[in-house]
Amino acid sequence: TFQSGIEYWKSGLKGFEDAAEALDVSVEYGGSTRYDAREQAMIVEQAIAKKPAGIAISAIDSPLLVQAVNKAVDQGIPVVMFDAEAPGSRSYSFLATDNRNAGSIAAEQMAARIGNSGQIAIITLANQQNHKDRTAGFEERIRQSYPGLKVVVVENDQGDAVLAQQQTNELLKTYPHLKGIFITEATGAYGVGSAVEQW
C-alpha cells in the first residue's frame, strides 16, 4: 500500500490476513512510509525480487507503478489491484469501492448536515484516480441536487496531514462563511479535523 502507517489500512490488512489463514497461504505486508510514488515503486520492486506467488497493490497513480506492475506480470507474478489502481498496467483485476458513488453519497451527507445552502470546500489527492472519482461524484451531486450549495475551492493536500491542516486554516480565513469541507482521503482528514477543532 501507500502510506503504510495510517489507520485506514488496518481493517483491510486484517481481512487479507483472515483470508490468507482460511486459504492456508502466508502474507507479507509492506508499503511506502509517505505518499511517494518512487518509494512505492521501490517496495514493489523489492516484493518482485522475493518471487511471491502474487502481489496485491493499492497504487499511487503514477507511471512508475505501471512499470513496476508490468515488470511483475512479465516475470509471471499475478498482480491484483485494490482500492486504487495503476491505470494502463497489465494487472489481472481491480477491486474497489465505486468512488464516484461514494462521492455522491458524501454530498448527500454534507447537505443533511449543513442544509441546502452555503459554501463548501474539497480537499483531495488531485493526482489519484480514486480521489478524482470521489471529487467528481461529490461535485456532480451538489450541482444536480443542491443548487444552493457551492463548492468554492478544491485543494490538493498531497496526502499530507500537516499540509491539509494549513490549507484548512487558510480556507477558514479566506471563506469565513464556509459551512463544510469534504476531505476525500484518510491522512488529510486528521489535519482538517485538527484545524476545525482549533478554529
For each residue, the residues with C-beta under 8 A, 3 or more apart:
1: 4 9 12 29 30 31 32 57 58 83
2: 31 32 35 36 40 58 59 60 84 159
3: 6 8 9 31 32 33 34 35 159 186 187
4: 1 9 29 30 31 32 33
5: 33
6: 3 9 186 187
7: 10 186
8: 3 12 186 187
9: 1 3 4 6 12 13 31
10: 7 13 14
11: 14 15
12: 1 8 9 15 16 82 83
13: 9 10 16 17 29
14: 10 11 17 18
15: 11 12 18 19
16: 12 13 19 20 27 29 56
17: 13 14 20 21 27
18: 14 15 21 22
19: 15 16 22 23
20: 16 17 23 25 26 27
21: 17 18 24
22: 18 19
23: 19 20
24: 21
25: 20 53
26: 20
27: 16 17 20
28: 47 50 52
29: 1 4 13 16
30: 1 4 43 46 47
31: 1 2 3 4 9 40 43
32: 1 2 3 4 35 36 39 40 43 60
33: 3 4 5 36 39
34: 3 39 159 160
35: 2 3 32 60 125 158 159 160 187
36: 2 32 33 39 40 60
37: 40 41 60 62 64 65
38: 41 42 64
39: 32 33 34 36 42 43
40: 2 31 32 36 37 43 44 59 60 62 64 65 68
41: 37 38 44 45 62 64 65 67 68
42: 38 39 45 46
43: 30 31 32 39 40 46 47
44: 40 41 47 48 55 57 65 68 69 72
45: 41 42 48 49 68 71
46: 30 42 43 49 50
47: 28 30 43 44 50 52 55 72
48: 44 45 51 55 68 71 72 75 77
49: 45 46
50: 28 46 47
51: 48 75 77
52: 28 47 55 77
53: 25 77 78
54: 77 78 79 80
55: 44 47 48 52 72 77 78 79 80
56: 16 79 80 81 82
57: 1 44 65 69 79 80 81 82 86 91
58: 1 2 81 82 83 84
59: 2 40 62 65 69 81 84 85 86 89
60: 2 32 35 36 37 40 65 84 128
61: 65 84 85 86 87 127 128 129
62: 37 40 41 59 65 66 86 127
63: 66 67
64: 37 38 40 41 67 68
65: 37 40 41 44 57 59 60 61 62 68 69 86 89
66: 62 63 69 70 86 87 88 89
67: 41 63 64 70 71
68: 40 41 44 45 48 64 65 71 72
69: 44 57 59 65 66 72 73 79 81 86 89 90 91
70: 66 67 73 74 89 90
71: 45 48 67 68 74 75
72: 44 47 48 55 68 69 75 77 79
73: 69 70 76 77 78 79 89 90 91 92
74: 70 71
75: 48 51 71 72
76: 73
77: 48 51 52 53 54 55 72 73
78: 53 54 55 73 92
79: 54 55 56 57 69 72 73 89 90 91 92
80: 54 55 56 57 91 92 93 94 95
81: 56 57 58 59 69 84 85 86 89 91 93 94 95 96
82: 12 56 57 58 94 95 96
83: 1 12 58 95 96 97 130
84: 2 58 59 60 61 81 96 128 129 130
85: 59 61 81 89 91 94 96 129 130
86: 57 59 61 62 65 66 69 81 89 91
87: 61 66 129
88: 66
89: 59 65 66 69 70 73 79 81 85 86
90: 69 70 73 79
91: 57 69 73 79 80 81 85 86 94
92: 73 78 79 80
93: 80 81
94: 80 81 82 85 91
95: 80 81 82 83
96: 81 82 83 84 85 99 130
97: 83 101 102 130
98: 101 102
99: 96 102 103 130 131 133 134 137
100: 103 104 133 134 136 137 140
101: 97 98 104 105 137
102: 97 98 99 105 106 133 134 137
103: 99 100 106 107 133 134 135 136 137 138 139 140 141 182 184
104: 100 101 107 108 137 138 140 141
105: 101 102 108 109
106: 102 103 109 110 134 137 138 182
107: 103 104 110 111 137 138 139 141 142 145 146 182
108: 104 105 111 112 141 145
109: 105 106 112 113
110: 106 107 113 114 120 138 142 149 180 182
111: 107 108 114 115 116 142 145 146 149
112: 108 109
113: 109 110 180
114: 110 111 118 120 149 179 180
115: 111 118 179
116: 111 146 148 149
117: 148 149
118: 114 115 148 149 150 177 178 179 180
119: 149 150 152 175 177 178 179 180
120: 110 114 142 149 150 151 152 178 179 180 181 182
121: 151 152 153 154 155 171 175 178 180 181 182
122: 135 138 139 151 153 154 155 181 182 183 184
123: 154 155 156 157 164 167 168 181 182 183 184 188 192
124: 131 132 134 135 154 155 156 157 183 184 185
125: 35 128 131 156 157 158 159 184 185 188
126: 131 132 154 156
127: 61 62 156
128: 60 61 84 125 131 132
129: 61 84 85 87 132 133
130: 83 84 85 96 97 99 133 134
131: 99 124 125 126 128 134 135 184 185
132: 124 126 128 129 135 136
133: 99 100 102 103 129 130 136 137
134: 99 100 102 103 106 124 130 131 137 138 184
135: 103 122 124 131 132 138 139 154 182 184
136: 100 103 132 133 139 140
137: 99 100 101 102 103 104 106 107 133 134 140 141
138: 103 104 106 107 110 122 134 135 141 142 151 182 184
139: 103 107 122 135 136 142 143 151
140: 100 103 104 136 137 143 144
141: 103 104 107 108 137 138 144 145 146
142: 107 110 111 120 138 139 145 146 149 150 151
143: 139 140 146 147
144: 140 141
145: 107 108 111 141 142
146: 107 111 116 141 142 143 149
147: 143
148: 116 117 118
149: 110 111 114 116 117 118 119 120 142 146
150: 118 119 120 142
151: 120 121 122 138 139 142 154
152: 119 120 121 175 178
153: 121 122 171 174 175
154: 121 122 123 124 126 135 151
155: 121 122 123 124 167 171
156: 123 124 125 126 127
157: 123 124 125 160 161 163 164 167 183 185 187 188 191
158: 35 125 163
159: 2 3 34 35 125 185 187 188
160: 34 35 157 163 164 187 188 191
161: 157 164 165 187 188 189 190 191 194
162: 165 166 191
163: 157 158 160 166 167 188 191
164: 123 157 160 161 167 168 183 187 188 189 190 191 192 195
165: 161 162 168 169 190 191 192 194 195
166: 162 163 169 170 191 195
167: 123 155 157 163 164 170 171 191
168: 123 164 165 171 172 181 191 192 195 196
169: 165 166 172 173 195 199
170: 166 167 173 174
171: 121 153 155 167 168 174 175 178 181
172: 168 169 175 176 178 195 196 199
173: 169 170 176
174: 153 170 171
175: 119 121 152 153 171 172 178
176: 172 173
177: 118 119
178: 118 119 120 121 152 171 172 175 181
179: 114 115 118 119 120
180: 110 113 114 118 119 120 121
181: 120 121 122 123 168 171 178 192 196
182: 103 106 107 110 120 121 122 123 135 138
183: 122 123 124 157 164 188 189 192
184: 103 122 123 124 125 131 134 135 138
185: 124 125 131 157 159 188 189
186: 3 6 7 8 189
187: 3 6 8 35 157 159 160 161 164 190 191
188: 123 125 157 159 160 161 163 164 183 185 191 192
189: 161 164 183 185 186 192 193
190: 161 164 165 187 193 194
191: 157 160 161 162 163 164 165 166 167 168 187 188 194 195
192: 123 164 165 168 181 183 188 189 195 196
193: 189 190 196 197
194: 161 165 190 191 197 198
195: 164 165 166 168 169 172 191 192 198 199
196: 168 172 181 192 193 199
197: 193 194
198: 194 195
199: 169 172 195 196
